Amino acid sequence: MTYYLGLDNGGTNTKAALFTEDGVQAAVESVATAAITPAPGFVERDMEEMWRDNCAVIRRLLERTGTDPRDIAGIGLCGHGKGLYLWGKDGRPVRRGILSADNRAWRYPMDWKGDGTEEAAFRLSCQHILACQPVSLLAWLRDNEPGTLERTRWVFACKDYIRFRLTDEAHAEITDYSGTGLMNLHTAAFDPELLRLFGLEAIQGALPPLCRSLDICGRITPQAARATGLAAGTPVIGGMFDIDACALAVNVTDEENICMIAGTWSINEYLRKEPVTDGSVLMNSLFCLPEYCLIEESSPTSAGNNEWFIRQLLPELKAAAEAEGRSIYDEMNQWAASFCPEDFVPVFLPFLTASNVDPRARSAFLGLNASHTRKHLLRAVYEGIAFSHRYHLEKLLATRGGRQGRIRLAGGAARSAVWTQMFADVMNMPVETVAAAETGALGCAIAAAAAVGRYASAADAAAHMCAVSAAVYPRPDAVAAYDKKYRLYLRSITCLNGLWPDMQDLIEGK
């Protein structure tokens, strides 16, 4: 039996999954990789622990399934985009990695927008600047951690760091690095003018050589083979940003449909031959299929809020479910399904880690009264997350000429029937999902299968390895109810806009 291994290093979990040549998920292993929050707005990860977690899930996967590592024809990998992972000149991590949920550099995008830097950079990068992008984080480190950049040999994205540990070869894969703010999207190359605009000329030599998603970018070294149980010499491809991997996994390989990912981030994206250059969307990047750009609207405002709700408000229910072998998510879905679309629940702003309206905005439940229970709050979280996705979707639709096509949904919401129906109703579009539970890892496996020659292209591999579900259609009465709620959601944000600067001053002790 021939297998393809997909590695997915997300914002909260590290996963390894085996897939057959027809896309069947044979097995998966996962571990929660700890996030470290040393200060408000800071979200970091121990890079050595991250590497050990990757080794552990691969080894457990092989041992549990009894898979001969020589049956793995290729390895693909993806990871959260943005963030920052620095490898030192001394052969060790320079510091802890920084995750995409980090908001420490929030002031830099605001300042660059105010002084014209963002406008000048946009002409080259085709991107508005986010606090969690490497360009912002590198500037923050330059100004706040003297010596850090001087000690850096390689500036890595998440999955590129893991590939480096597997192969001992440094590469910058373009789907990730075209989202850093450091690449010229028109030339598909790092641009010294961008470095000059941001005052980051000193890191030019630390940017690894560029590669593409399906390039063979090295092979498993003997040292990595001992750590993981993989066969030395197994080919490892460039891989991709996890939102590209999910798009492949739901067979979004042309311009027809929209991919929506409800994970730690609210990801909303579609493919287009040329970037959108009028500034109306957040980000253009290079897709893993070289003929396409990925048009993206995103923010860390999605199902990560759901995880907070479990951790902080349902700890005893989670513990009981685990003790009884049940899923806490099944119980939550039952709670959410006990409400109708027209039922009032508090308005939830899903801004626990960052926002898509103001970098200083914070989360809130609005409209609470004494009759509300945790069930009402949970339903509010489900709805607020869906509304945040719609906020992004509306911007994308304005560049597509309407609601043609369908939404292909991935992430936690795709595994919930009540949430999938809610997405169809809130977006007023048909929604389809795929059979594979681990869409990021499946996208990696699809790319690996194409890279080693099993299929003619990544699109061909996706056509053979993706099993798309029947569509869930919007219900007219529910669409009307959610339209009213969405308008209230937008009005709530508008009413609070003047609050955020004063709140930020209080947080900073001013």
C-alpha positions as CSV (number, residue, x, y, z in Angstrom):
1,M,0.0,0.0,0.0
2,T,1.3,3.4,-0.9
3,Y,0.7,6.3,1.5
4,Y,1.2,10.0,1.6
5,L,1.9,11.7,4.9
6,G,0.5,15.2,5.7
7,L,1.8,17.3,8.5
8,D,-0.3,20.2,9.7
9,N,1.2,22.6,12.3
10,G,-1.8,24.8,13.2
11,G,-2.4,27.5,15.8
12,T,-3.3,25.0,18.5
13,N,-2.6,21.4,17.4
14,T,0.2,19.5,15.6
15,K,-1.2,16.7,13.4
16,A,0.2,13.9,11.3
17,A,-2.2,12.0,9.0
18,L,-1.7,9.1,6.5
19,F,-3.7,9.1,3.2
20,T,-4.1,6.5,0.5
21,E,-3.8,7.3,-3.2
22,D,-7.5,7.9,-3.5
23,G,-7.6,10.3,-0.5
24,V,-8.9,8.0,2.2
25,Q,-7.7,9.1,5.6
26,A,-6.1,6.0,7.0
27,A,-5.1,7.4,10.4
28,V,-4.3,10.6,12.2
29,E,-2.4,11.5,15.4
30,S,-2.6,14.9,17.1
31,V,-1.2,16.7,20.0
32,A,-2.0,20.1,21.5
33,T,1.1,22.2,21.2
34,A,1.2,24.7,24.0
35,A,0.9,28.4,23.4
36,I,2.8,30.7,25.7
37,T,1.3,34.1,26.6
38,P,4.0,36.0,28.5
39,A,2.2,39.4,28.1
40,P,-1.2,40.7,26.9
41,G,-1.3,40.3,23.1
42,F,1.8,38.0,23.0
43,V,1.3,34.4,21.7
44,E,4.4,32.3,21.4
45,R,5.5,28.7,21.1
46,D,8.7,26.9,22.1
47,M,10.3,25.9,18.9
48,E,12.1,22.8,20.3
49,E,8.9,21.6,21.9
50,M,7.2,22.1,18.5
51,W,9.8,20.0,16.8
52,R,9.5,17.2,19.4
53,D,5.7,17.3,19.0
54,N,6.1,16.7,15.2
55,C,8.4,13.8,15.9
56,A,6.0,12.3,18.4
57,V,2.9,12.4,16.3
58,I,4.7,10.9,13.3
59,R,6.2,8.1,15.4
60,R,2.9,7.3,17.1
61,L,1.2,7.3,13.7
62,L,3.6,4.8,12.3
63,E,3.6,2.6,15.4
64,R,-0.1,2.5,15.8
65,T,-0.9,1.7,12.2
66,G,2.1,-0.7,11.8
67,T,3.0,1.2,8.6
68,D,6.3,0.4,6.9
69,P,7.9,3.9,6.5
70,R,9.2,2.8,3.1
71,D,5.5,2.7,2.0
72,I,5.3,6.5,2.4
73,A,6.0,7.9,-1.1
74,G,6.1,11.5,-0.1
75,I,5.6,14.0,2.7
76,G,3.7,17.3,2.4
77,L,3.4,19.8,5.2
78,C,1.5,23.0,6.0
79,G,1.2,25.3,8.9
80,H,-0.4,28.5,10.1
81,G,0.6,31.5,8.1
82,K,2.1,34.7,9.3
83,G,3.8,34.6,12.7
84,L,7.6,34.2,12.9
85,Y,10.1,31.5,13.6
86,L,13.8,32.5,13.7
87,W,16.7,30.1,13.4
88,G,20.0,31.2,14.8
89,K,23.5,31.4,13.5
90,D,24.5,29.1,16.4
91,G,22.3,26.3,15.0
92,R,19.4,26.8,17.5
93,P,16.2,28.7,17.7
94,V,16.9,32.4,18.4
95,R,13.9,32.8,20.6
96,R,10.4,31.3,20.9
97,G,8.3,31.3,17.8
98,I,5.5,33.8,17.4
99,L,2.0,32.6,16.4
100,S,-0.4,34.2,14.0
101,A,-2.7,35.1,16.9
102,D,0.0,37.5,18.3
103,N,-1.0,41.1,18.4
104,R,2.1,42.8,20.0
105,A,2.9,44.7,16.9
106,W,-0.6,46.2,16.5
107,R,0.8,49.8,16.3
108,Y,3.0,49.2,13.3
109,P,0.3,48.7,10.7
110,M,-1.5,51.8,12.1
111,D,1.6,54.0,11.9
112,W,2.5,52.7,8.4
113,K,-1.0,53.4,7.2
114,G,-0.8,56.9,8.6
115,D,2.6,57.9,7.2
116,G,2.0,56.4,3.7
117,T,4.3,53.4,4.0
118,E,1.5,50.9,3.6
119,E,0.3,52.6,0.4
120,A,3.8,52.5,-1.1
121,A,4.2,48.9,-0.1
122,F,0.8,47.8,-1.4
123,R,1.9,48.7,-4.9
124,L,4.5,45.9,-4.6
125,S,3.1,43.4,-2.1
126,C,-0.6,43.8,-3.0
127,Q,-1.4,43.4,0.8
128,H,-2.6,45.5,3.6
129,I,-0.4,45.0,6.6
130,L,-1.4,43.0,9.7
131,A,0.2,43.0,13.1
132,C,0.9,39.3,12.9
133,Q,2.7,39.4,9.6
134,P,6.5,38.9,9.7
135,V,7.1,42.4,8.4
136,S,5.4,43.9,11.6
137,L,6.9,41.3,14.0
138,L,10.4,41.9,12.6
139,A,10.1,45.6,13.0
140,W,8.9,45.0,16.6
141,L,11.8,42.8,17.4
142,R,14.2,45.3,15.8
143,D,12.9,48.0,18.1
144,N,12.3,46.0,21.3
145,E,14.7,43.0,21.4
146,P,18.2,44.3,20.6
147,G,20.5,41.6,19.1
148,T,17.7,39.2,18.1
149,L,17.8,39.9,14.4
150,E,21.6,40.1,14.4
151,R,21.7,36.5,15.8
152,T,19.3,35.2,13.1
153,R,20.5,33.0,10.3
154,W,17.1,32.1,8.8
155,V,13.7,33.8,8.9
156,F,11.2,31.0,8.7
157,A,7.4,30.5,8.5
158,C,5.9,27.8,10.6
159,K,6.0,24.8,8.3
160,D,9.3,25.9,6.7
161,Y,10.9,25.6,10.0
162,I,9.7,22.0,10.4
163,R,10.7,21.1,6.9
164,F,14.2,22.5,7.7
165,R,14.4,20.2,10.8
166,L,13.3,17.2,8.6
167,T,15.7,17.9,5.7
168,D,18.4,20.2,7.0
169,E,17.7,22.4,3.9
170,A,16.4,26.0,4.3
171,H,13.8,27.2,1.8
172,A,11.1,29.9,1.7
173,E,8.0,28.4,0.1
174,I,6.1,31.1,-1.8
175,T,2.5,30.6,-0.6
176,D,3.7,31.5,2.9
177,Y,6.3,34.1,2.1
178,S,4.1,35.9,-0.4
179,G,2.0,36.7,2.6
180,T,4.8,38.2,4.7
181,G,4.7,41.7,3.3
182,L,8.3,41.2,2.1
183,M,7.7,39.8,-1.4
184,N,6.8,41.6,-4.6
185,L,3.7,39.8,-5.9
186,H,4.3,40.9,-9.4
187,T,7.9,39.5,-9.6
188,A,7.3,36.6,-7.1
189,A,10.6,37.6,-5.4
190,F,11.8,39.3,-2.3
191,D,12.0,43.0,-2.9
192,P,14.8,45.2,-1.5
193,E,12.5,48.2,-1.8
194,L,10.0,46.6,0.6
195,L,12.8,46.0,3.1
196,R,13.8,49.6,2.7
197,L,10.3,50.9,3.3
198,F,10.0,49.0,6.5
199,G,13.6,49.6,7.7
200,L,14.4,45.9,7.5
201,E,17.4,45.9,5.1
202,A,19.5,44.1,7.7
203,I,17.5,40.8,7.4
204,Q,17.8,40.4,3.6
205,G,20.6,37.8,4.0
206,A,18.4,35.8,6.4
207,L,15.6,35.2,3.9
208,P,15.9,31.7,2.6
209,P,16.0,30.7,-1.1
210,L,12.4,30.7,-2.6
211,C,10.7,27.5,-3.6
212,R,7.3,26.4,-4.8
213,S,4.8,24.2,-3.1
214,L,5.3,21.0,-5.2
215,D,9.1,21.3,-5.4
216,I,11.0,18.5,-3.8
217,C,12.9,20.5,-1.2
218,G,14.9,17.9,0.5
219,R,14.8,14.4,1.9
220,I,14.5,13.0,5.4
221,T,17.9,13.1,7.0
222,P,19.3,10.1,9.0
223,Q,19.0,12.2,12.1
224,A,15.3,13.1,11.4
225,A,14.7,9.5,10.5
226,R,15.9,8.4,14.0
227,A,13.7,11.1,15.6
228,T,10.5,10.3,13.7
229,G,10.7,6.7,12.5
230,L,10.5,7.8,8.9
231,A,12.7,6.3,6.2
232,A,15.8,8.3,5.5
233,G,15.7,9.7,1.9
234,T,11.9,10.1,1.8
235,P,11.1,13.1,-0.4
236,V,9.7,16.2,1.3
237,I,7.9,18.8,-0.8
238,G,7.9,22.6,-0.3
239,G,4.4,22.4,1.2
240,M,2.1,25.4,1.7
241,F,0.3,27.8,3.9
242,D,-2.5,25.8,5.6
243,I,-5.2,27.9,3.9
244,D,-3.8,26.8,0.5
245,A,-3.8,23.2,1.8
246,C,-7.5,23.4,2.9
247,A,-8.4,24.9,-0.5
248,L,-6.8,21.9,-2.2
249,A,-8.5,19.5,0.2
250,V,-12.0,20.9,-0.7
251,N,-11.1,20.8,-4.4
252,V,-11.0,24.6,-4.9
253,T,-8.7,24.5,-7.8
254,D,-10.3,27.0,-10.2
255,E,-12.3,30.3,-9.9
256,E,-15.8,28.8,-9.5
257,N,-16.1,28.3,-5.7
258,I,-15.1,30.0,-2.5
259,C,-13.2,28.3,0.3
260,M,-14.1,29.2,3.9
261,I,-12.1,27.8,6.8
262,A,-13.5,28.1,10.3
263,G,-10.4,27.3,12.4
264,T,-8.4,29.5,14.7
265,W,-8.7,32.1,12.0
266,S,-11.6,33.1,9.9
267,I,-10.3,32.4,6.4
268,N,-12.3,33.3,3.4
269,E,-10.7,33.0,0.0
270,Y,-11.0,32.3,-3.7
271,L,-8.7,31.9,-6.7
272,R,-8.2,34.5,-9.5
273,K,-5.7,34.8,-12.3
274,E,-4.7,38.4,-11.3
275,P,-4.5,40.1,-7.9
276,V,-7.2,42.5,-6.7
277,T,-5.2,45.8,-6.7
278,D,-7.7,48.4,-5.8
279,G,-7.2,47.8,-2.0
280,S,-10.7,46.5,-1.4
281,V,-9.5,43.1,0.0
282,L,-7.1,42.4,2.7
283,M,-4.6,40.3,1.0
284,N,-3.4,38.8,-2.3
285,S,-0.8,36.0,-2.2
286,L,0.5,33.4,-4.6
287,F,-1.4,30.1,-4.6
288,C,0.1,26.6,-4.7
289,L,-1.2,26.3,-8.3
290,P,1.2,28.7,-10.0
291,E,-1.4,30.1,-12.5
292,Y,-3.5,31.5,-9.6
293,C,-3.4,34.2,-6.9
294,L,-5.2,33.6,-3.7
295,I,-7.6,36.4,-2.8
296,E,-8.0,36.4,1.0
297,E,-10.1,38.1,3.7
298,S,-9.1,36.8,7.1
299,S,-8.7,37.5,10.8
300,P,-8.2,35.5,14.0
301,T,-12.0,35.7,14.8
302,S,-13.3,32.2,14.2
303,A,-13.5,28.9,16.0
304,G,-10.6,29.8,18.3
305,N,-13.3,31.7,20.2
306,N,-15.1,28.4,20.6
307,E,-12.1,26.8,22.2
308,W,-11.9,29.7,24.7
309,F,-15.6,29.1,25.5
310,I,-14.9,25.4,26.3
311,R,-11.8,26.1,28.3
312,Q,-13.2,29.0,30.4
313,L,-16.9,28.3,30.6
314,L,-17.4,24.5,30.1
315,P,-14.4,22.9,31.9
316,E,-16.5,20.5,34.0
317,L,-18.6,19.4,31.0
318,K,-15.4,18.8,29.0
319,A,-13.9,16.7,31.8
320,A,-17.1,14.7,32.2
321,A,-17.4,14.1,28.4
322,E,-13.8,12.9,28.3
323,A,-14.3,10.6,31.3
324,E,-17.4,9.1,29.6
325,G,-15.8,8.8,26.1
326,R,-18.1,11.5,24.6
327,S,-17.3,14.5,22.6
328,I,-17.8,17.9,24.2
329,Y,-18.5,19.2,20.7
330,D,-21.5,16.9,20.3
331,E,-23.0,18.3,23.4
332,M,-22.3,21.9,22.3
333,N,-23.9,21.3,18.9
334,Q,-27.0,20.0,20.7
335,W,-27.1,23.2,22.8
336,A,-26.8,25.3,19.7
337,A,-29.4,23.4,17.8
338,S,-32.0,24.0,20.6
339,F,-32.4,27.6,19.3
340,C,-34.1,28.8,16.2
341,P,-32.5,31.5,13.9
342,E,-35.0,34.1,15.0
343,D,-34.4,33.6,18.8
344,F,-32.6,36.5,20.4
345,V,-29.2,35.6,21.9
346,P,-26.6,38.2,23.0
347,V,-24.5,39.7,20.2
348,F,-21.0,38.2,20.4
349,L,-18.0,40.1,19.0
350,P,-15.4,37.3,18.4
351,F,-12.4,39.5,19.0
352,L,-10.7,37.5,21.9
353,T,-7.3,37.5,20.2
354,A,-7.6,40.2,17.5
355,S,-10.2,41.9,15.4
356,N,-11.1,42.6,11.8
357,V,-12.5,46.1,12.5
358,D,-9.9,47.8,14.7
359,P,-6.6,46.3,16.0
360,R,-7.5,47.5,19.5
361,A,-11.1,46.1,19.5
362,R,-12.0,43.6,22.2
363,S,-14.5,40.8,22.5
364,A,-17.9,41.4,24.1
365,F,-21.4,39.9,24.8
366,L,-24.0,42.6,24.2
367,G,-27.6,42.3,25.4
368,L,-27.1,40.0,28.3
369,N,-30.0,39.7,30.8
370,A,-30.6,37.6,33.9
371,S,-32.4,34.9,31.9
372,H,-29.5,34.0,29.8
373,T,-27.6,30.8,30.4
374,R,-24.4,29.2,29.0
375,K,-26.5,27.8,26.2
376,H,-27.5,31.3,25.1
377,L,-23.9,32.4,25.2
378,L,-22.8,29.3,23.2
379,R,-25.3,30.0,20.5
380,A,-24.1,33.6,20.5
381,V,-20.6,32.5,19.9
382,Y,-21.6,30.3,17.0
383,E,-23.6,33.2,15.5
384,G,-20.9,35.8,16.1
385,I,-18.2,33.6,14.4
386,A,-20.5,33.1,11.4
387,F,-21.1,36.9,11.2
388,S,-17.4,37.6,11.3
389,H,-17.0,35.3,8.3
390,R,-19.8,37.1,6.5
391,Y,-18.1,40.4,7.2
392,H,-15.1,39.1,5.2
393,L,-17.3,37.4,2.6
394,E,-19.1,40.6,1.7
395,K,-15.7,42.1,0.7
396,L,-14.8,39.1,-1.5
397,L,-18.2,39.0,-3.2
398,A,-17.8,42.7,-4.2
399,T,-14.8,41.6,-6.3
400,R,-16.6,38.6,-7.9
401,G,-19.8,40.3,-9.0
402,G,-22.2,38.4,-6.7
403,R,-23.0,35.1,-5.0
404,Q,-22.2,32.7,-7.8
405,G,-20.7,29.4,-7.0
406,R,-20.7,27.6,-3.6
407,I,-18.8,27.7,-0.4
408,R,-16.6,24.8,0.4
409,L,-16.3,24.8,4.2
410,A,-13.4,23.4,6.2
411,G,-12.4,23.6,9.8
412,G,-14.4,22.9,13.0
413,A,-17.6,24.3,11.7
414,A,-17.6,21.8,8.8
415,R,-17.9,18.9,11.3
416,S,-21.0,20.4,12.9
417,A,-24.3,20.0,11.0
418,V,-26.0,22.8,12.9
419,W,-23.0,25.2,12.2
420,T,-22.8,24.2,8.6
421,Q,-26.5,25.0,8.1
422,M,-26.0,28.3,10.0
423,F,-23.1,29.2,7.6
424,A,-25.4,28.5,4.6
425,D,-28.1,30.7,6.1
426,V,-25.9,33.5,7.2
427,M,-23.9,33.6,3.9
428,N,-27.1,32.9,1.8
429,M,-25.1,30.5,-0.3
430,P,-25.0,26.7,-0.7
431,V,-22.3,25.1,1.5
432,E,-20.4,21.9,0.8
433,T,-17.9,20.0,3.0
434,V,-15.6,17.1,2.4
435,A,-15.4,13.6,4.0
436,A,-11.8,14.0,5.3
437,A,-11.7,15.3,8.9
438,E,-8.1,16.7,8.5
439,T,-8.4,18.9,5.5
440,G,-5.0,20.6,6.0
441,A,-3.2,17.3,6.1
442,L,-5.2,16.1,3.1
443,G,-4.2,19.1,1.1
444,C,-0.5,18.3,1.9
445,A,-1.0,14.7,0.8
446,I,-2.7,15.8,-2.4
447,A,0.3,18.0,-3.2
448,A,2.8,15.3,-2.3
449,A,1.0,12.8,-4.6
450,A,1.3,15.2,-7.5
451,A,4.9,16.2,-6.7
452,V,6.1,12.6,-6.8
453,G,4.3,11.9,-10.1
454,R,1.3,9.8,-9.0
455,Y,-1.0,12.4,-10.6
456,A,-0.4,14.8,-13.4
457,S,-0.9,18.0,-11.3
458,A,-2.2,19.1,-8.0
459,A,-5.6,19.8,-9.6
460,D,-5.7,16.3,-11.0
461,A,-4.7,14.9,-7.6
462,A,-7.5,16.9,-5.9
463,A,-10.1,15.6,-8.4
464,H,-9.1,12.0,-7.5
465,M,-8.6,12.5,-3.7
466,C,-11.4,14.8,-2.6
467,A,-14.9,13.5,-1.7
468,V,-17.2,16.5,-1.6
469,S,-20.5,16.2,0.3
470,A,-24.0,17.1,-1.0
471,A,-24.7,20.8,-0.7
472,V,-26.5,22.3,2.3
473,Y,-28.8,25.1,1.0
474,P,-29.9,28.3,2.8
475,R,-33.4,28.5,4.1
476,P,-35.3,31.7,3.1
477,D,-36.8,32.3,6.6
478,A,-33.5,31.7,8.3
479,V,-31.7,34.0,5.8
480,A,-34.1,36.8,6.7
481,A,-33.7,36.3,10.4
482,Y,-29.9,36.3,10.2
483,D,-29.9,39.3,8.0
484,K,-31.6,41.3,10.9
485,K,-29.1,39.9,13.4
486,Y,-26.1,40.7,11.1
487,R,-27.2,44.3,10.8
488,L,-27.4,44.4,14.6
489,Y,-23.9,42.9,14.8
490,L,-22.5,45.6,12.4
491,R,-24.4,48.3,14.4
492,S,-22.8,47.0,17.7
493,I,-19.4,47.3,16.2
494,T,-20.1,50.9,15.0
495,C,-21.4,52.0,18.4
496,L,-18.2,50.7,20.1
497,N,-15.7,52.2,17.7
498,G,-14.9,55.2,19.9
499,L,-14.3,53.0,22.9
500,W,-11.3,51.1,21.8
501,P,-8.5,53.8,21.9
502,D,-9.5,54.7,25.5
503,M,-9.6,51.0,26.5
504,Q,-6.2,50.4,24.9
505,D,-4.7,53.3,26.9
506,L,-6.1,51.8,30.1
507,I,-4.7,48.4,29.2
508,E,-1.2,50.0,28.7
509,G,-1.5,51.9,32.0
510,K,-1.7,55.3,30.4
